[in-house]
Amino acid sequence: MTTNREQLEQIKALKENPMPTPPVGHSVQWFDRNEDDRVYAAIVTQQEGPGKVKLAIFRPNAHVQFKDGVLHRSHELHKNKHNTITMKNGAWDYLPGQPPLKSHRELHLKELERREAALLANEPAVASVARASK
């Protein structure tokens, strides 16, 4: 089990590169099984959490397909290409030439700040160390 100090260090590292989450209605690419040669157009229909969205997927000559729990391609779960989540839900990414806007990272930053505040509130000794390092 990780200590509060270790969890705070993990949060600090995640804050350096928070997971992007596009708003509802944003066009993205969906990668079936996170494979480069199986990419389709999609639209975000709901934000489920940092880097995690529901999508409406548009395959050529097919009905619209809906996927829940689709994680961004950079998510650590996709490091193992054969995990169940990647195989079932695929992955999403921004369209080529469209980097994520700064505002698309706010959802994850708010979640990280909430977790950090909860950790600091539960352990005063860690809180004083964390405040000193800022």
N, C-alpha and C positions, 0 to 999 in steps of 0.2 A: 504494500500500500504506500502511496506517495505521501510525503509530508506536505504541510501547507506551504512551506518554503519552496519545495520542488514544484508544486502546482503554480505558485506565483511566478516562478522562473519560466514555466511553460506558457503561461498567459502572456508574459512579457515578450517571449519569442513569437507568439502568434500575433501580437499587436504589430510587429514589424511587417507582417505580410498577411493581413486579414483576408478571409475568404470572401470573394465578391458574390453579391446576390442581386440580380437584375430585377427591376420592378415588373409588376403584372403588365402584360402587353408587349414586352420587349422581345424582339426577334433574336433567336440564338440558333446554334447548331446543336443537334443531338447526335451522339455517337453510339450506335447500337453496339453493346458489349464493349464500349470504349475503343472500338477499332477504327483506325484512320480511313479505311476504305468503305466504311458503312456509315456515312454521315448524311443527315437529313435536316431539312428546315423545321424549326419549331418556334412556338410562342409560349412565353411564361404565362401560366394561368393562376399561379399562387406561389407566394414565398412560404416555405415550410420552416426555414431556419437558415443560419449562415451557410451559404453555398449550396443550399438544398431547395429545389423548386419542383412544382408540378408543371408538366408541359403538355401542350397539344402538338403532336408530331405529324408532319405532312410528308408521307412517302409518295413517290410518283405512282399514279394510277391506283390509289388505294384510299380507303376511308381514313379519316383522322383517327390517330391513335393517342390515347392519354396515358401518361406515366406519372406516378407519384414517387417522391423520394429520390429524385435524380440529383446526384452530387456533381459539383464542378470537377472537371478533369484533373485538376491539381490536388484534389482531396487525397489524403494518405491511404484511404481504403482502396483506391485504384492501383496502388503499387503492386498488389497481387491481382493480376488480370483474371484469375479464376475464382475470385470470391463471389459469393452469391449475389451481393448487391450490384456489382458491376455486370454480372451476367444477366440479371433480371431487369435492372433499371437503366443500364447504359450510363452515359455521362453527358454533360452539356459544356459548351464553351461559347465564347463570343464569336460573332462573325469575323472573318478575316479582315484585318485593318481596323477593327473596332475594339480598342482596349477598354477595360472597365473604367467607368467614371468613378471619381473619388466617392461620390454619394452611394455607389453600389457596395462599398465596404463598410458603411455605417452600421448596418444590422449586426455584423459580426463584432465590430468594435464595441457597440453598446452591450452585447452579450458578454464579452470579455471583461468590460468594466464592471458589470453587475456581479460576475463571478469573483473578480478581484476584491470588490467591496465586501462581499460575503465572507471571503477568506480572512480579510483584514479585520473584520468585525468579530470574528470568532477567536482570534489569537492575537492579543495585544502586543506580545513580544515580536511577532512577525511584522505587525503593522509598523512598529517604530523602525525596524530595519528597512522595510520597503519604502517608507517615507524618506528616510535618510539617503537612499540610493537614487532618488529622483532628482 
